[in-house]
């Protein structure tokens, strides 16, 4: 069999040689791009792990060296641990993609919830410091906005999980 007979169009008619060459070129380019994408995803995954490890190390170094009260140190540690969770959640998303899984929306919503909780903790720490009534009002407004964002993100997460369950286990 020659190339034209082997590479026939869906209707059974042979493809022209130029079409076969273009198809092979496109196939080669797609393979190259796929390999480059995978290589970049591996690089990103290793960088994310390094960042998470660096944050953990710096968190302990800062906690030991900073002469702050126990409460302030605990809140700072909690904020840093939440940052590590965000980075790890992004890493898991990259890892899932590398394993052949499809990109999911749930991890990004969870990352958003964790990020908002970090900001809420920051506002709570700022509220513990003496402020003017106007500054306090601004902080409470910011806290209310973060609470609203948290509600929307949790509702989006519930909707995403509900739609996954409603679409069935095989989809």
N, C-alpha and C positions, 0 to 999 in steps of 0.2 A: 504494500500500500504506500502511496506517496503522501506528502504532507497535506495536499489539498483534500484527499479522500479522508484522511484521519481527522482533520480539523474542519468538519462540516458545520454549517449553520444549523440552528434548531429545526429548520424545515427540511433538512436532508441535502440541501444544495451545498456544494463546496464553497469554502471561503476563499476570497482572492488572496494571493501571496502577501500583498501589502497589509491586509487585515491580520494575517497570521503573525507577521513581523511586529506589528503594533501591539497585538495581544501579548506576545512574548515579552516585549519591552515593558509594557504595563505590569505584567506579572513580576518581572525582575525588579522593577522600581517598587512595587508593593512589598515584596519580600525584604528589600533593603530598608525601606521605611519602617517596616514592622520590627526589624532587628534593631534599628536605631532607637525606636520607641522603647523597646524592652530594655536596652542598655541604659537609656536615660532614666527609666523607672527604677532600675537597680541602683543607679547613682543616687537618685532622690531618696530611696528607701534607706540606704546607708547614711546619708546626710541627716535624715530625720532621726535615726537612732542615735547618731552622734550628738545631735542637738539635745535630744531628751536626756542622754547621759550627762552632757555638759550642764544642763539646767539642774539636774539632781546634785551633781558635785558642787556647783556654785551655791545651791540652796543650803547645803550643809556647811560650807565654808562661811557663807554670810551669816547663818544662824549662830555659828560658834563665835565669830569675830564681832558681831554687832552687839553693843551694850544696850539692848532694848528690853522692855519689860517682857515677861513671859507671854502675856496676852498678845502683844504686838508681834512677837516672834512667831507665835502659833498661827496667827492670821496670815503673816507673810509666808510661812511654810505651806499653809493650805493653798494660798494663791499660786505658789510655784508648783505645787503638786497638781493643781488643776491645769496649769500650763503644760506640764508633762503629759497629762491625760489627753489634752488636745493634740499634741504632737504625736502621741502613740495612736490615737484614733485616726489621724491622717495616714500614719504608717500602715495601719491595718487596711485602710482603704486601698493604698498603693499595692500592698501585698495581695489583697484579694484580686485586684486587677491583673497582677502578674500571674496568679494561679489560674487565670482564664475566666474569672467571674466578671460580671457586668458591674459598671459603676452604680452604686446604690445611693439614694438620697438620705437614708436614715443616719449614716455616720456623720454627714455634714450637719444635720439638724442637731444631733447630740453634741457635736463640737460647738455649735452656736449656743446651746443651752449652757454648756460648761463655761464658755467665754462670758456669757451674761452673768452667770453666778460669780465668776471672778470679779466682774465690775461691781456687782452688788456688794461683795465683801469689801471692796475698795471704798465704796460709799459709806458703808457701815463704819469702817475704820476712821474715815474723815469726820463722820458725825460724832465720834467719841472725843474729838478735839473741840475746845471752846471756840465758838464762832459767833458772828453777829446774827441777828434774826434773819436778815436777808440771805446770808450764806446758808443758813440752816434750811430756809425755804427752798433755795436752789438745789441743795443736796436731796431734800425730800422729793422735789419734782423729778430729779434725775433717778432716784430710787423708784418712783412710780412708773417712769418710762421704762426702766429695766424690768420691772415686774410685768408690765404690759407685753414687752418683747418676749419674756419668758413664757407667758401664757400663750402667745401666738405660736411660738416654737414648739411647745408641748402639744398644742392642738394639731400642728402640722405633723408632728411625729405620730400622734395617735391616728390621724387620717392616713398617713403613709402605711402604718402597720395594718390598719383596717382594710385598706385597699389591697394590700398584699394577701391578706387572709381571704378576702372576698374573691380575688381572682383565682384562687385555688392553689394547691401545692405544686402542681406541675408547671406553672408558668414562671 
